[in-house]
Amino acid sequence: MTLNFSWNDSALKVASDTSWRARYRALQSWYRETELRVPPGQDAAGRPLGSLLPEAEVQARPGLNFLTPEIADYVERRTAEVRESGGTIEVDRLRRNMLSSMPLCFNLFGHLRGVPAVAASVFSQLLKLDIARIDLIEVEWAPPREEHLEDRTAFDALVRYRSGDGQKGFLGIETKYTEPFSRTVYERERYRELTECADSGFKPGAFEKLLGAKTNQLWRNVLLTQSLKRTEGVSGHCVVVACQDDAGAQAALSGLRAELREPNEVLRFLPLENLVAAFAAQPETARWAESFRRRYLDLPPSGGELRASARRD
């Protein structure tokens, strides 16, 4: 069934969206209609959603949600690898949800895998780190559970690099677009052990303060970073890549930084706008960066901020 809605039709909006999120949902709806030229998809309840791709279109073109054929090929390969290693990956979210940070992460780091020298230069510049060479970029990366947090905590992307003198390091990346950090509170004795050990980097009493919903997910990403640093004996940073004006990401970052002895040695924020602008300035990545900016960062044309209708996700 073909759904005949204009990209900014109020029937495609979601009442529970904040005004900030509604603007980005409208951008994805506009991109779907004008760039991909497909109708809106339907959610599990059969309701049309402007930021969702139709199942039939995705079945015919599995790479529809991705910026290049190379990224789409990597998605296929990486999805199989994650499943074979016992991990989980939400395939419908990945292939059809245009507003999700998961396909965004593949569209970003899936491309950077092919330009490691440029990526090393840009990350070194923006993060003020000695990154001379990148050895690996992998999306949806998780270590053996028993060696670290004993749970499913993973990095959205992992970047392994070497400094100018050959020392190894890594960036554990958490990407956000418009969805908040998970509000689910996970509590394990292992988290307390890692937070309270002498070289954890956390201040006394941090466990109780960070256990709550606002900081729980990012706290676990930082714990994984610290555990991986200790296990491998290398330098490492947890890096949040999100929109500059993402209030939820900023709140989580502030909460974590307040409980770290040396916040910059553990946790960094990299605005998505700055990252894309830096790659746009490089000849090798300028075309891809422009495509990424148009897909994810351009505000919708006039009329894209219509009030949402009365339905909810």
C-alpha positions in Angstrom: 0.0 0.0 0.0 1.4 3.4 -1.0 0.9 6.2 1.5 0.3 9.6 -0.1 1.5 12.1 2.4 3.7 15.2 1.9 6.9 15.0 4.0 5.6 17.8 6.4 2.0 16.5 6.7 0.9 16.7 10.3 -0.3 13.1 10.1 3.4 12.0 10.0 4.3 13.9 13.2 4.6 12.4 16.7 3.0 14.3 19.6 5.5 13.0 22.1 8.4 14.7 20.3 10.0 17.7 21.8 10.1 20.7 19.4 13.9 20.0 19.0 13.4 16.4 18.0 10.4 17.2 15.8 12.7 19.4 13.6 15.1 16.5 13.0 12.3 14.1 12.4 11.0 16.6 9.8 14.4 16.7 8.2 14.4 12.9 7.8 10.9 13.0 6.4 12.0 15.6 3.9 15.1 13.7 2.9 13.1 10.5 2.5 10.7 12.2 0.1 13.0 14.5 -1.8 16.3 12.6 -1.9 15.3 8.9 -1.6 11.9 9.4 -3.3 10.0 6.8 -1.3 6.7 7.1 0.7 6.7 7.0 4.5 6.9 3.7 6.2 4.5 2.3 8.8 5.3 1.5 12.4 4.4 -1.8 14.2 0.8 -0.5 14.7 0.4 0.3 11.0 0.6 4.1 11.4 2.6 6.2 8.9 5.8 7.8 10.1 7.7 10.3 8.1 11.1 9.2 9.4 10.5 5.5 8.7 11.4 3.8 5.4 8.8 1.4 3.9 9.5 -2.3 4.4 8.9 -3.1 0.7 11.4 -0.5 -0.4 14.1 -1.7 2.0 13.5 -5.3 0.9 14.1 -4.2 -2.7 17.0 -1.9 -1.8 18.6 -3.0 1.5 21.1 -0.1 1.4 18.5 2.6 1.2 19.2 4.0 4.6 22.9 4.4 3.9 24.9 7.1 2.1 27.1 5.0 -0.2 27.2 1.4 -1.5 30.4 0.8 0.4 28.7 1.7 3.7 25.8 -0.6 2.8 28.2 -3.4 2.1 29.9 -2.9 5.5 26.5 -3.0 7.2 25.8 -6.4 5.7 29.2 -7.8 6.7 29.2 -6.2 10.2 25.7 -7.4 10.9 26.7 -11.0 10.2 29.9 -10.6 12.3 28.0 -9.3 15.3 25.5 -12.1 15.2 28.1 -14.7 14.8 30.0 -13.4 17.8 26.8 -13.7 20.0 25.9 -10.1 19.9 22.6 -8.5 19.0 21.7 -5.9 16.4 18.3 -4.4 15.7 18.1 -4.9 12.0 14.7 -3.2 11.5 16.0 -0.1 13.3 19.2 -0.2 11.4 17.6 -0.5 7.9 14.3 1.5 8.3 14.6 4.0 11.1 16.1 7.2 9.6 16.1 9.0 12.9 18.1 6.4 14.8 21.7 6.9 15.8 22.6 3.3 14.7 22.4 4.0 10.9 23.9 7.4 11.6 26.9 5.7 13.2 27.3 3.4 10.2 27.0 6.3 7.8 29.7 8.1 9.7 32.3 5.5 10.8 31.5 3.1 8.1 32.8 5.7 5.6 35.8 6.7 7.8 37.0 3.1 7.7 38.1 3.8 4.1 40.0 7.0 4.9 42.0 6.2 8.0 44.8 8.8 7.4 42.2 11.6 7.0 40.3 10.3 10.1 43.5 10.3 12.1 44.3 13.9 11.3 40.7 15.1 12.0 40.3 13.3 15.3 43.8 14.4 16.4 42.9 18.0 15.7 39.4 18.0 17.2 40.2 15.9 20.3 43.6 17.4 20.9 45.1 14.0 21.1 48.3 12.5 19.6 46.7 10.3 16.9 49.3 9.7 14.2 47.7 6.5 12.6 44.5 4.6 12.8 44.7 0.9 12.9 41.0 -0.1 13.2 37.5 1.4 13.0 34.7 -0.9 13.8 31.0 -0.2 14.4 29.0 -2.0 17.0 32.0 -3.2 19.0 31.9 -5.2 22.2 34.7 -7.0 24.1 34.3 -10.4 25.8 31.8 -9.8 28.6 33.6 -11.8 31.2 36.7 -9.7 30.9 35.0 -6.4 31.6 31.5 -5.4 32.8 29.9 -8.9 32.6 27.0 -7.4 30.6 26.1 -6.3 27.0 27.6 -2.8 27.3 29.3 -2.0 23.9 30.7 1.0 22.0 28.7 2.3 19.0 32.1 2.4 17.4 35.7 1.7 18.3 38.7 3.5 16.9 42.2 2.0 17.6 45.1 4.3 16.9 48.8 4.8 17.5 50.5 8.0 18.7 53.5 9.5 17.0 55.9 7.4 19.0 53.9 4.2 18.3 52.0 4.0 21.6 48.6 2.3 21.2 45.3 4.0 22.2 41.6 3.8 21.4 38.4 5.9 21.3 35.3 4.3 22.6 32.5 6.1 20.7 28.9 6.7 21.8 26.8 8.3 19.1 23.6 10.1 19.6 21.2 11.8 17.2 17.9 12.7 18.8 17.2 9.7 21.0 18.1 10.1 24.7 20.5 7.9 26.6 18.7 4.8 27.8 16.7 5.5 31.0 17.0 1.9 32.1 18.9 1.6 35.4 21.3 -1.4 35.4 23.0 -2.2 38.7 25.7 -4.9 39.2 28.3 -5.5 41.9 30.8 -5.4 39.1 29.9 -1.8 38.4 30.6 -0.9 42.0 34.0 -2.7 41.9 35.1 -0.9 38.8 33.9 2.5 40.0 35.5 2.3 43.4 38.8 0.7 42.5 41.9 2.9 43.1 42.6 3.6 39.5 39.0 4.0 38.3 39.3 7.8 37.8 36.1 8.3 39.7 35.7 10.4 42.9 34.6 8.8 46.1 30.8 8.3 46.2 30.4 8.3 42.5 28.7 4.9 42.3 25.5 6.1 44.1 25.4 9.4 42.1 25.8 7.8 38.7 23.5 4.8 39.1 20.4 6.9 38.2 18.6 7.0 34.9 20.2 10.2 33.6 23.7 8.9 33.7 23.5 5.1 33.9 24.2 4.4 30.2 27.1 6.8 29.7 28.5 5.7 33.1 28.7 2.1 31.8 30.4 3.3 28.6 33.0 5.1 30.8 33.4 2.0 32.9 34.0 -0.1 29.8 36.6 2.5 28.6 38.4 2.4 31.9 38.3 -1.4 32.1 39.6 -1.8 28.5 42.5 0.7 29.3 43.5 -1.3 32.3 43.2 -4.7 30.7 45.1 -3.7 27.5 47.5 -1.3 29.2 46.8 1.4 26.6 45.5 5.0 26.5 41.8 5.4 25.9 39.0 7.9 25.9 35.2 7.6 25.9 33.9 10.1 23.3 30.3 11.2 22.9 29.5 12.3 19.3 26.2 14.2 19.3 24.6 17.4 18.1 25.8 20.5 19.8 22.4 21.5 21.1 21.5 18.0 22.4 20.5 18.9 26.0 20.1 15.3 27.1 23.6 14.4 26.0 25.0 17.5 27.7 23.2 16.7 30.9 24.7 13.1 30.9 28.1 14.5 30.1 27.9 17.0 33.0 26.8 14.4 35.4 29.7 12.1 34.5 32.4 14.8 34.4 31.4 16.0 37.9 32.3 12.6 39.3 35.6 12.1 37.5 38.9 13.2 39.0 40.3 14.3 35.6 37.4 14.5 33.2 39.4 15.3 30.1 41.6 12.3 30.6 38.5 10.0 30.4 35.6 11.6 28.7 35.3 13.9 25.7 32.4 15.6 23.8 32.7 15.9 20.0 29.9 17.9 18.4 28.6 16.3 15.3 28.6 19.6 13.5 32.3 20.2 14.2 33.2 16.8 13.1 31.4 17.0 9.8 32.8 20.5 9.1 36.3 19.2 9.6 35.8 16.4 7.2 34.2 18.8 4.7 37.4 20.8 4.7 39.4 17.7 3.5 39.4 17.0 -0.3 39.2 13.3 0.2 36.0 13.5 2.3 34.4 16.7 1.2 31.7 15.1 -1.0 30.7 12.5 1.6 30.7 15.1 4.4 28.3 17.3 2.3 26.0 14.3 1.8 26.1 13.5 5.5 25.4 17.1 6.5 22.4 17.3 4.1 21.1 14.1 5.5 21.5 14.7 9.2 22.2 18.4 10.0 20.4 20.7 7.6 17.2 22.0 9.1 14.0 21.3 7.1 12.7 23.9 4.6 10.0 26.4 5.6 6.9 24.5 6.9 8.9 21.7 8.5 8.0 22.7 12.0 4.2 22.1 11.9 2.7 21.1 15.2 2.6 17.4 15.7 -0.7 15.6 15.6 -2.3 14.0 18.6 -0.9 10.5 18.3 2.2 9.1 20.0 5.0 6.6 19.2 
